[in-house]
């Protein structure tokens, strides 16, 4: 077995630490996600799954524990190095697509690549390839407002993949879609994960979708079971 893309060891997080109303959200979380593996994280609202995703994706810091991405411990790195890892190695997808409304679907995927030093022609070719993989390449020249909710979210997946990350973190990525559209969008996401060898940690309330992933973990009382 290859080395895990994401390793979380004994992750703790408390909000309002030292205050009477302090909330202990994470109490020693341990998790590994392998390349090409999609792991569903199921938890009720307020259980800390978004906090855990933000820590795994270097958008937040843990109070204790170790985060490793592609074999590198990232906890003690400078802000500059953490930003570089977040930009190059981690892709994010949220419940709402957050696409830039003034740009086309294609441009929303090209822009992160240009910011990372990729040539325009190469960036556009890769963006079109990603859009084709999720079945919306025929909508490449449309702005987000002209796309359906499912199309917008598939474009958001492609944008998350723009810089060829090793780790994808998704927070309720189909939560605002109807069941039929959710199923189509989820299938596109799974195809991307398995075709690219990406490691994916996906928070969801949908137990049916969770059951279709490679593995399911439950966040309960601040720990994963």
Order of alpha helices (4+ residues) and beta strands (2+ residues): beta-beta-beta-alpha-beta-beta-alpha-beta-alpha-alpha-alpha-beta-alpha-beta-alpha-beta-beta
